[in-house]
Amino acid sequence: MAPMRTHPFLLCLLFAALPILAQSPAAPPAPPAPAAAAAAADAELGTAFAAWQVKWDAFAEVMRAARERGEIKKGGDLPAPVAALQKAADEARDAVLAAWSSRRDLSAQSYRLLARLLEQKRDYLGAVGAYERSLQQGPADAPDLDTLGSLCIAAMNSKDDALAAQWMRTTIAAEDRAGAGGRRNLQVRTTWYPRTLLALGDWAALERLLAVLQADPRRECRAAATTFSVVASIHRGDLGAARERVAAIRADPAAFPDHQAWAVLVELALRVHGGEFDAAAAMVREFLAKPPPQNASPIDANQRRYLAAVAPFLGKPAPALRADHWVGGELPAGDPLPALRGKVVVLDFWQPWCEPCRKAMPEMCAAQRAHAGDLQVLGVCKVEDYGYDVSERRAVRPIAPADYPAHVADFHADVQLNYPVAVCATAANSISYAIAGVPTLVVIDRQGVVRYMSCGAGEPGLFRLAVAGVLAAK
């Protein structure tokens, strides 16, 4: 092939243009590569997050020291220096979120930092979204397990059970794909996921999960399979199966060291449901008379503490109830319990700031609706300087004692309680009933005798069993 020849005229034009090209302004620099831009964003956001962390740690340290010195009481205002540090930390957090939370071009690490800030602000649905965007930056078939675990917690805190169940299933599936050598988040498998399925009433999914847990050789998994099968049996009305499984738990403390006191609490409800009131009380006292094992877990010790608070009242006349103010209905002056003889009475000890108390209230309302002629629910709370703002859905403090009944009235109307609440100006009722924690539920029979009592949020199915048993006794 012949070589290409350049026309002499073209060469002349080229040489003539060289001085002009040399004098032209430089072209603008090319935009940074996506990886470089992401790295710069990571660095900038990381610096802002670290600055917030310094402010938050300073507040937390001063807060801890003030508590140790007794300068902060529950529900009271924070001392001015502590409040100033908290405000500075919150403002730094909100500034970071305002600048970065709408970005959709960040790295996985940056989205995790934003999720942590959103959780600290208690915007749990926002945190779920940030964790989801973090996962989108990685491979779909091998998501980061730490991020999935954090996402499950945020979804649970959002109170969206369906969303929580979705991410728990995703977490379990991702762990299973990793193979036998992979990590397993037993808390998801043995606690969070079964509780969420119970809340959803997804019995088919729960049965599948329990079968998998029962086949797992780990003690935690098999214990969870047994205990949740008890609760599922109660929810589904198979009380015979529930009794058999409770008996199996109590007969084998080596296999179920964390569930001995829990099994007694369940058996108490089952016996009350069957009208075995005296036998139920004797069973609880007999269990408490035996010393706890030296290696008792904190879980079992806490349940035993609840039983110890309950035992002195079972089978005994209900202590008098004091009401300095009634909210949502009026009862006779003085102790209202004698006027309610002939009805089953449920006392619900609660406080507005208590989230488990608020979660239990639909169960109380349902009982009142279902048995309006035979049962009376009474809410019981005491005046405190700490409450819950129903308009802003947040804790509020301080509350003047004179304003507390109005605060409870706002709460009563917002939650739409269908039963009255006795507000006591002192802790008299809490002392009379030895309240170890709220919520505490007390079921009193038609003759004024305490037949069932539970401390803490507990399992609503047990409350329903006990109420049905006391209602059936004439």
Buried (B, 14 or more C-beta within 10 A) or exposed (E): EEEEEEEEEEEEEEEEEEEEEEEEEEEEEEEEEEEEEBEEBBEEBBEBBEEBBEBBEBBEEBBEEBEEEEBBEEBEEBBEEBEEBBEBBBEBBBEBBEEBBEEEEBBBBBBBBBBBBBBBBEBBBBBBBBBBBBBEBEEEEEBBBEBBBBBBBBBBBBEBBEBBBBBBBBBBEBBEEEEEEEEBBBEBBBBBBBBBBBBBEBEEBBEEBBEBBEEBEEEBBBBBBBBBBBBBBBBBEEBEBBBEBBEBBBEEBEEBBBBBBBBBBBBBBBBBBBBBBEEBBBBBBEBBEEEEEEEBEEEBEBBBBBBBBBBBBBBEEBBEBBBBBBBBBEBEEEBBBEEBEEBBBBBBBBBBBBEEBBEBBEBBBBBBEEBEEEBBBBBBBBBBBBBBBBEEEEEBBBBEEEEBBEBBBBBBEBBEBBBBBBBBBEEBBBEBBBBBBBBBBBBBBBEBBBBBBBBBBBBBBBBBBBBBBBBEEE
